[in-house]
Amino acid sequence: MNFFSTKVINIPPEEKIKEGSLKKESRFRKVWRERWVVLTVKYIYTFEQPRIYQNPTETIDIHNVKTVKTDETKSGFCFVSNNCLYNLK
């Protein structure tokens, strides 16, 4: 296993619905980090750098999203997918 390999995501332009910068709360340290988010017809991807579609920090299958709701306490929104909670703002 090569731990230093680069995983490049090929996102066809016709599959992109929206992309832009959001802050995402890390799961374990609960630190807010700036992420480049790409919403496609099948997935939500988050990346560390804008428009560099390599090594996504998250790949979330939209079909597994169970709940989406606003979170006024954090001025953002959250969703649940496969028993994981994602907070964004």
N, C-alpha and C positions, 0 to 999 in steps of 0.2 A: 504494500500500500504506500503510495506517495502522498505524504501530508502536504507537500508544497505544490501540488498540481493546481491549475487554474480551471475552474468550471465556468465556461462561457455560456451564457443563456442566449439562444437565438430567438428573438421575439419578432415575428413578422409584423410589419407596420399595420396591416389590416386587423390584427388581433388586439392592438393597443387601444384601450378605451380612454385612459387618462394616465398621466404621470406628473410627478412633482415632488417637492420637498415636504416632509412631515417630520415631527418628532415622535419617536417610538420609545416606550418604556421597556428597559431590559427586564427579562423574566426573573433573574436571580438577584441582581444588585439594585434593581428598581431605579436605575439611572436613566434620565431622558437623553436620547441621542438623536441627532439629526440623521435622517435617512432619505434616500431617493426611492420613492415608491412608484411601482408600475402596476397598474390594474389592467389585466387582459381579460379576454372572454373566459379563461379557464383558471387563472392564477392571480395572486397578489404576490409580487416580488418586492423585497427591500434590499437596497444596496448601500454600501458605505459612501460611494462617490456618485455624483450626478452623471447620468448618461454613460456610465461605464458598467456594462451588463456582465460583470464577472463576479463569481463567488457571492451569490446572494446571501444576505444574513438570514433571510426567511424566504421560504417558498410555501405559500398557503393555497391549497386547492379550494376554490370558491365553493365547490359542491359540498365541502365539509363544514362550511360556516353555518352555525346553528342560530346565532343571535347577533344582532347589531343594535346598539343603543347609544344614545348620547350620555356623556358623563360630565355633568355640570361641575362636579367637584374638581375635576382636572382640566376643565375647559376643552374637552375633546370628545372622542367617542371610543367605544371598545367593541370588540366582537369575540365570539367564542368559536373555536374550530378544533375538533378532535381533543376536547377537554383542555385546551390551552386558551388563556385569556390574553388578548392583544390590546394594549392601550396606545392610542395615537392622538396627536393634536397638531 
